[in-house]
Every structure is written in C-alpha cells, then in structure tokens.
C-alpha cells in the first residue's frame, strides 16, 4: 500500500473482495462532502484508502489491525483516536 500524501509504503494484509474505481489522489464528491483517494496498491492499482475532506473520517481497504500479520499501518489507529478526541 502507498499513502498518496506521504509516499510512505506499508506492507499490509489485503482484502480485494470489493474495489473502488479511481486514481491515486483523485478527488470526488460524496453526500458528506469532498473526498480523496488516499492509498493505493502498487501491485494491481486497486484503491486502498479514501479520506473525507470536509468531515473527520477515513477508511482503508485492507486490514490495518494485521492480526498475525504486518503492523506497518498501526499509526492509522492513533490517527483515528486523534480524530475522535478532536471532535
């Protein structure tokens, strides 16, 4: 997985049972305001994350908890807690 904003590469446990269409960094509208494709898989180009621009929300299409797997995405949990504390 690659984080579009930072260029950081993370080893993640994938789940490509569902997929979104789009390009890394692409902005689009949702019922909750603007959003951006925030993460993608360099192996197959799948969208791996979406970040809301107008509300405190984000999502990823992989397993950041990495139970019995890599822990590169662990900072997402700190970011999530920060969003909850800030709102």
DSSP file (Angstrom, degrees, kcal/mol; ACC not computed):
  #  RESIDUE AA STRUCTURE BP1 BP2  ACC     N-H-->O    O-->H-N    N-H-->O    O-->H-N    TCO  KAPPA ALPHA  PHI   PSI    X-CA   Y-CA   Z-CA
    1    1 A X              0   0    0      0, 0.0     9,-2.6     0, 0.0     2,-0.4   0.000 360.0 360.0 360.0 141.7    0.0    0.0    0.0
    2    2 A X  E     -AB   9  40A   0     38,-2.7    38,-1.7     7,-0.2     2,-0.6  -0.984 360.0-137.5-121.6 130.3    1.2    3.5   -0.8
    3    3 A X  E  >  - B   0  39A   0      5,-2.5     4,-3.1    -2,-0.4     5,-0.3  -0.771  13.0-152.8 -83.1 117.5    0.0    6.6    1.1
    4    4 A X  T  4 S+     0   0    0     34,-3.0    -1,-0.2    -2,-0.6    35,-0.1   0.881  90.1  51.7 -61.2 -40.9   -0.6    9.2   -1.6
    5    5 A X  T  4 S+     0   0    0     33,-0.5    -1,-0.2     1,-0.2    34,-0.1   0.863 127.1  19.5 -67.0 -37.3    0.0   12.2    0.8
    6    6 A X  T  4 S-     0   0    0     -3,-0.2    -2,-0.2     2,-0.1    -1,-0.2   0.641  91.1-128.8-109.1 -18.2    3.4   11.0    2.2
    7    7 A X     <  +     0   0    0     -4,-3.1    -3,-0.1     1,-0.3     2,-0.1   0.494  54.5 155.6  77.4   3.1    4.6    8.4   -0.4
    8    8 A X        -     0   0    0     -5,-0.3    -5,-2.5    -6,-0.1     2,-0.4  -0.417  34.8-144.8 -67.2 133.9    5.1    6.0    2.5
    9    9 A X  B     -A    2   0A   0     -7,-0.2     2,-0.4    -2,-0.1    -7,-0.2  -0.843  18.7-175.0 -99.5 135.9    5.0    2.4    1.6
   10   10 A X        -     0   0    0     -9,-2.6     2,-0.6    -2,-0.4    60,-0.0  -0.988  26.5-128.7-131.7 142.3    3.5   -0.1    4.0
   11   11 A X        +     0   0    0     -2,-0.4    61,-0.6     2,-0.0     2,-0.3  -0.798  43.0 174.2 -84.6 124.3    3.2   -3.9    4.0
   12   12 A X        -     0   0    0     -2,-0.6     2,-0.7    60,-0.1    52,-0.1  -0.916  40.0-110.2-134.5 157.7   -0.5   -4.7    4.6
   13   13 A X  E     -F   63   0B   0     50,-0.6    50,-2.5    -2,-0.3    53,-0.1  -0.807  47.2-140.9 -85.9 117.9   -2.8   -7.7    4.7
   14   14 A X  E     -F   62   0B   0     -2,-0.7     2,-0.2    48,-0.2    48,-0.2  -0.417  27.2-177.7 -88.7 155.4   -5.0   -7.3    1.6
   15   15 A X        +     0   0    0     46,-0.8     3,-0.5    -2,-0.1    -2,-0.0  -0.739   8.4 169.8-146.7  94.2   -8.7   -7.9    1.0
   16   16 A X        +     0   0    0     -2,-0.2    46,-0.0     1,-0.2    -2,-0.0  -0.098  40.5 116.9-101.3  36.0   -9.7   -7.2   -2.5
   17   17 A X  S    S+     0   0    0      1,-0.1     2,-0.3     2,-0.0    -1,-0.2   0.753  84.9  30.7 -70.1 -23.5  -13.2   -8.6   -2.4
   18   18 A X  S    S-     0   0    0     -3,-0.5     2,-0.3    43,-0.1    -3,-0.1  -0.942  75.7-170.4-130.6 152.6  -14.6   -5.1   -3.1
   19   19 A X        -     0   0    0     -2,-0.3     2,-0.3    27,-0.1    29,-0.1  -0.998  14.5-145.3-146.9 149.2  -13.0   -2.3   -5.1
   20   20 A X        -     0   0    0     -2,-0.3    27,-0.7    27,-0.3     2,-0.4  -0.845  24.1-124.3-106.4 148.3  -13.5    1.3   -5.9
   21   21 A X        +     0   0    0     -2,-0.3     2,-0.3    25,-0.1    25,-0.0  -0.739  60.0  88.7 -88.1 141.6  -12.7    2.9   -9.2
   22   22 A X        -     0   0    0     -2,-0.4     2,-0.3    15,-0.0    -2,-0.1  -0.835  64.1 -95.2 154.1 172.2  -10.3    5.8   -9.2
   23   23 A X    >   -     0   0    0     -2,-0.3     3,-2.4     1,-0.1    14,-0.3  -0.846  52.1 -83.4-114.7 150.5   -6.7    7.1   -9.4
   24   24 A X  T 3  S+     0   0    0     -2,-0.3    14,-0.1     1,-0.3     3,-0.1  -0.289 117.1  12.0 -53.3 130.1   -4.4    7.9   -6.5
   25   25 A X  T 3  S+     0   0    0     12,-2.1    -1,-0.3     1,-0.3     2,-0.1   0.353  90.2 148.2  83.1  -5.7   -5.0   11.5   -5.3
   26   26 A X    <   -     0   0    0     -3,-2.4    11,-2.3    10,-0.1     2,-0.3  -0.397  37.3-144.9 -65.2 134.7   -8.3   11.8   -7.3
   27   27 A X  E     +C   36   0A   0      9,-0.2     2,-0.3    -2,-0.1     9,-0.2  -0.775  24.6 167.7-100.1 147.0  -10.9   14.0   -5.6
   28   28 A X  E     -C   35   0A   0      7,-2.4     7,-2.3    -2,-0.3     2,-0.3  -0.970  32.3-104.8-152.7 164.0  -14.6   13.2   -5.8
   29   29 A X  E     +C   34   0A   0     -2,-0.3     2,-0.3     5,-0.2     5,-0.2  -0.702  32.0 177.1 -96.3 145.4  -17.9   14.3   -4.2
   30   30 A X  E >   -C   33   0A   0      3,-1.8     3,-1.7    -2,-0.3     5,-0.0  -0.832  49.7 -96.2-131.6 171.1  -19.9   12.3   -1.6
   31   31 A X  T 3  S+     0   0    0     -2,-0.3     3,-0.1     1,-0.3    -2,-0.0   0.672 127.3  51.2 -62.0 -14.7  -23.1   13.0    0.3
   32   32 A X  T 3  S-     0   0    0      1,-0.4     2,-0.3    23,-0.0    -1,-0.3   0.272 124.2 -91.8-105.3   9.0  -20.8   14.1    3.2
   33   33 A X  E <  S-C   30   0A   0     -3,-1.7    -3,-1.8    20,-0.1    -1,-0.4  -0.732  73.0 -12.9 113.7-164.7  -18.6   16.5    1.1
   34   34 A X  E     -C   29   0A   0     -2,-0.3    19,-3.1    -5,-0.2    20,-0.9  -0.290  57.1-177.8 -73.0 157.0  -15.4   16.0   -0.8
   35   35 A X  E     -CD  28  52A   0     -7,-2.3    -7,-2.4    17,-0.3     2,-0.3  -0.951  11.3-149.4-147.3 165.0  -13.1   13.0   -0.5
   36   36 A X  E     -CD  27  51A   0     15,-2.3    15,-2.7    -2,-0.3     2,-0.8  -0.991  27.9-111.3-139.0 145.2   -9.8   11.9   -2.0
   37   37 A X  E     + D   0  50A   0    -11,-2.3   -12,-2.1    -2,-0.3    13,-0.3  -0.696  41.4 175.6 -75.2 114.5   -8.3    8.6   -2.8
   38   38 A X  E     +     0   0A   0     11,-1.5   -34,-3.0    -2,-0.8   -33,-0.5   0.678  53.9  28.7-101.9 -21.5   -5.6    8.4   -0.2
   39   39 A X  E     +BD   3  49A   0     10,-1.2     9,-2.7   -36,-0.2    10,-1.5  -0.983  59.0 177.5-141.5 149.5   -4.0    5.0   -0.6
   40   40 A X  E     -BD   2  47A   0    -38,-1.7   -38,-2.7    -2,-0.3     2,-0.6  -0.984  32.3-112.8-149.3 161.0   -3.5    2.5   -3.4
   41   41 A X     >  -     0   0    0      5,-2.5     4,-2.3    -2,-0.3     3,-0.3  -0.850  17.4-157.4 -95.3 119.8   -1.8   -0.8   -4.0
   42   42 A X  T  4 S+     0   0    0     -2,-0.6    -1,-0.1     1,-0.2     0, 0.0   0.724  88.0  63.0 -69.9 -19.6    1.2   -0.6   -6.4
   43   43 A X  T  4 S+     0   0    0      1,-0.1    -1,-0.2     3,-0.1    -2,-0.0   0.909 127.6   2.5 -72.0 -42.1    0.9   -4.2   -7.4
   44   44 A X  T  4 S-     0   0    0     -3,-0.3    -2,-0.2     2,-0.1    -1,-0.1   0.403  93.8-115.7-128.7   0.4   -2.6   -4.0   -9.0
   45   45 A X     <  +     0   0    0     -4,-2.3    -3,-0.1     1,-0.2   -21,-0.1   0.513  58.4 156.7  78.5   4.2   -3.6   -0.4   -8.8
   46   46 A X        -     0   0    0     -5,-0.2    -5,-2.5     1,-0.1     2,-0.3  -0.331  51.0-108.2 -64.7 143.5   -6.5   -1.0   -6.5
   47   47 A X  E     +D   40   0A   0    -27,-0.7   -27,-0.3    -7,-0.2    -7,-0.3  -0.586  39.0 176.4 -67.7 129.7   -7.8    1.8   -4.4
   48   48 A X  E     +     0   0A   0     -9,-2.7    13,-3.4    -2,-0.3     2,-0.3   0.502  57.7  21.4-115.8 -10.4   -6.8    1.0   -0.8
   49   49 A X  E     -DE  39  60A   0    -10,-1.5   -11,-1.5    11,-0.3   -10,-1.2  -0.989  50.7-163.1-161.2 151.1   -8.0    4.1    1.1
   50   50 A X  E     -DE  37  59A   0      9,-2.1     9,-2.6    -2,-0.3     2,-0.4  -0.997   9.9-161.7-134.5 137.2  -10.3    7.1    1.0
   51   51 A X  E     -DE  36  58A   0    -15,-2.7   -15,-2.3    -2,-0.4     7,-0.2  -0.983  16.9-132.6-123.3 128.9  -10.1   10.3    3.1
   52   52 A X  E     -D   35   0A   0      5,-2.5     5,-0.3    -2,-0.4   -17,-0.3  -0.543  11.9-162.7 -73.9 142.9  -13.0   12.7    3.7
   53   53 A X  S    S+     0   0    0    -19,-3.1   -18,-0.2    -2,-0.2    -1,-0.1   0.685  85.1  37.0 -99.2 -22.6  -12.0   16.3    3.2
   54   54 A X  S    S+     0   0    0    -20,-0.9     2,-0.3   -22,-0.2   -19,-0.1   0.529 118.3  40.5-111.0  -9.2  -15.0   18.0    4.9
   55   55 A X  S    S-     0   0    0    -21,-0.3     2,-1.9     2,-0.2    -3,-0.1  -0.939  92.8 -98.9-134.8 157.6  -15.6   15.7    7.9
   56   56 A X  S    S+     0   0    0     -2,-0.3     2,-0.3    27,-0.1    -3,-0.1  -0.525  79.8 111.5 -80.4  81.4  -13.3   13.8   10.2
   57   57 A X        +     0   0    0     -2,-1.9    -5,-2.5    -5,-0.3     2,-0.3  -0.998  31.8 164.6-152.0 148.4  -13.3   10.4    8.5
   58   58 A X  E     -E   51   0A   0     -2,-0.3     2,-0.3    -7,-0.2    -7,-0.2  -0.968  11.5-164.0-153.9 162.9  -11.2    8.0    6.5
   59   59 A X  E     -E   50   0A   0     -9,-2.6    -9,-2.1    -2,-0.3     2,-0.3  -0.978   5.4-152.3-146.6 159.3  -11.2    4.4    5.5
   60   60 A X  E     -E   49   0A   0     -2,-0.3   -11,-0.3   -11,-0.2     2,-0.2  -0.970  15.9-141.3-133.0 151.9   -8.9    1.7    4.2
   61   61 A X  S    S+     0   0    0    -13,-3.4   -46,-0.8    -2,-0.3     2,-0.3  -0.405  81.4  60.8-108.0  51.7   -9.5   -1.4    2.1
   62   62 A X  E    S-F   14   0B   0     -2,-0.2     2,-0.9   -48,-0.2   -48,-0.2  -0.898  97.2 -84.1-157.3-177.0   -7.0   -3.6    3.9
   63   63 A X  E >   +F   13   0B   0    -50,-2.5     3,-0.9    -2,-0.3   -50,-0.6  -0.766  38.2 174.0-103.8  90.6   -6.5   -4.9    7.4
   64   64 A X  T 3  S+     0   0    0     -2,-0.9     9,-0.2     1,-0.2    -1,-0.2   0.756  79.2  64.7 -68.5 -21.1   -4.7   -2.3    9.5
   65   65 A X  T 3  S-     0   0    0     -3,-0.1    -1,-0.2   -52,-0.1     4,-0.2   0.799  84.0-166.3 -70.6 -25.7   -5.1   -4.4   12.6
   66   66 A X    X   -     0   0    0     -3,-0.9     3,-3.1     1,-0.2     2,-0.2   0.808   3.6-160.9  46.8  42.4   -2.9   -7.0   10.9
   67   67 A X  T 3  S-     0   0    0      1,-0.3    -1,-0.2     4,-0.0     3,-0.1  -0.375  81.5  -3.2 -55.0 118.8   -3.8   -9.8   13.4
   68   68 A X  T 3  S+     0   0    0      1,-0.2    -1,-0.3    -2,-0.2     2,-0.2   0.818 131.2  78.6  61.8  34.0   -0.9  -12.2   12.9
   69   69 A X  S <  S-     0   0    0     -3,-3.1    -1,-0.2    -4,-0.2   -57,-0.0  -0.706  89.9 -36.4-146.9-162.2    0.4  -10.0   10.1
   70   70 A X        -     0   0    0     -2,-0.2   -57,-0.2    -3,-0.1     3,-0.2  -0.286  37.2-155.4 -68.0 152.8    2.4   -6.8    9.4
   71   71 A X    >   +     0   0    0      1,-0.1     3,-1.6   -59,-0.1     4,-0.2   0.079  57.6 116.2-116.5  22.1    2.0   -3.8   11.6
   72   72 A X  T 3  S+     0   0    0    -61,-0.6     3,-0.5     1,-0.3    -1,-0.1   0.767  76.8  53.2 -62.5 -26.4    3.0   -1.0    9.2
   73   73 A X  T >  S+     0   0    0    -62,-0.3     3,-2.1     1,-0.2     4,-0.4   0.355  73.4 109.1 -92.6   6.0   -0.5    0.5    9.3
   74   74 A X  T X>  +     0   0    0     -3,-1.6     3,-1.7     1,-0.3     4,-0.8   0.812  66.1  68.3 -53.6 -34.9   -0.6    0.8   13.1
   75   75 A X  H 3> S+     0   0    0     -3,-0.5     4,-2.2     1,-0.3    -1,-0.3   0.730  84.5  73.2 -60.1 -19.2   -0.4    4.6   13.1
   76   76 A X  H <> S+     0   0    0     -3,-2.1     4,-2.4     1,-0.2    -1,-0.3   0.855  92.4  55.2 -61.6 -32.9   -3.8    4.7   11.5
   77   77 A X  H <> S+     0   0    0     -3,-1.7     4,-2.3    -4,-0.4    -1,-0.2   0.892 106.8  49.0 -68.4 -38.2   -5.3    3.8   14.9
   78   78 A X  H  X S+     0   0    0     -4,-0.8     4,-2.3     2,-0.2    -2,-0.2   0.902 111.2  50.5 -64.5 -40.7   -3.5    6.8   16.5
   79   79 A X  H  X S+     0   0    0     -4,-2.2     4,-2.2     2,-0.2    -2,-0.2   0.914 109.5  51.0 -62.7 -42.4   -4.9    9.0   13.8
   80   80 A X  H  X S+     0   0    0     -4,-2.4     4,-2.1     2,-0.2    -2,-0.2   0.920 110.0  48.4 -61.0 -45.6   -8.4    7.6   14.4
   81   81 A X  H  X S+     0   0    0     -4,-2.3     4,-2.6     1,-0.2    -1,-0.2   0.902 110.0  53.4 -62.0 -40.9   -8.2    8.3   18.1
   82   82 A X  H  X S+     0   0    0     -4,-2.3     4,-2.0     1,-0.2    -1,-0.2   0.889 107.1  51.1 -61.0 -40.5   -6.9   11.8   17.4
   83   83 A X  H  X S+     0   0    0     -4,-2.2     4,-0.7     2,-0.2    -1,-0.2   0.905 111.7  47.6 -63.0 -41.2  -10.0   12.4   15.1
   84   84 A X  H >< S+     0   0    0     -4,-2.1     3,-0.7     1,-0.2    -2,-0.2   0.916 112.6  48.3 -66.9 -42.2  -12.3   11.3   17.9
   85   85 A X  H 3< S+     0   0    0     -4,-2.6    -1,-0.2     1,-0.2    -2,-0.2   0.839 110.7  52.5 -66.7 -31.7  -10.6   13.4   20.5
   86   86 A X  H 3<        0   0    0     -4,-2.0    -1,-0.2    -5,-0.2    -2,-0.2   0.607 360.0 360.0 -80.3 -12.0  -10.7   16.4   18.2
   87   87 A X    <<        0   0    0     -4,-0.7    -2,-0.2    -3,-0.7    -1,-0.2   0.363 360.0 360.0-129.9 360.0  -14.4   16.2   17.5
